């Protein structure tokens, strides 16, 4: 895929993981579901754009 900066994608994954951790610590179920879904999507995107 053209146009995806892997460094920026990795930063987004790291930031989203931090948000998941924050949601867990705050016992915020709504945020946990939202950020978990976002993290799964970002990880899947990373998998798709990673060269074999």
C-alpha positions in Angstrom: 0.0 0.0 0.0 1.4 3.4 -1.0 1.1 6.4 1.3 1.3 4.7 4.7 4.3 5.8 6.8 5.2 2.7 8.9 6.8 4.9 11.6 3.6 6.9 12.0 1.5 3.8 12.0 3.7 2.3 14.7 3.3 5.5 16.7 -0.4 5.3 16.4 -0.4 1.7 17.6 1.7 2.7 20.6 -0.5 5.6 21.4 -3.7 3.6 21.1 -2.2 0.8 23.3 -1.6 3.5 25.9 -5.2 4.6 25.7 -6.3 1.0 26.2 -4.2 0.8 29.3 -5.6 4.1 30.6 -9.2 2.8 29.9 -8.4 -0.4 31.8 -6.9 1.5 34.8 -9.9 3.9 34.8 -12.4 1.0 34.5 -14.0 2.8 31.6 -15.7 0.1 29.6 -16.9 2.3 26.8 -13.4 3.7 26.1 -11.9 0.3 26.5 -14.2 -1.1 23.7 -13.5 1.8 21.5 -9.7 1.8 21.8 -9.5 -2.0 21.7 -11.4 -1.9 18.4 -9.1 0.8 17.1 -6.0 -1.1 18.2 -7.2 -4.3 16.5 -7.7 -2.4 13.3 -4.3 -0.7 13.4 -2.6 -3.9 14.1 -4.3 -5.6 11.2 -3.4 -2.6 9.0 0.2 -3.0 10.1 0.1 -6.7 9.3 -1.2 -5.9 5.8 1.5 -3.3 5.0 4.4 -5.2 6.4 6.6 -6.7 3.7 6.9 -10.5 3.8 
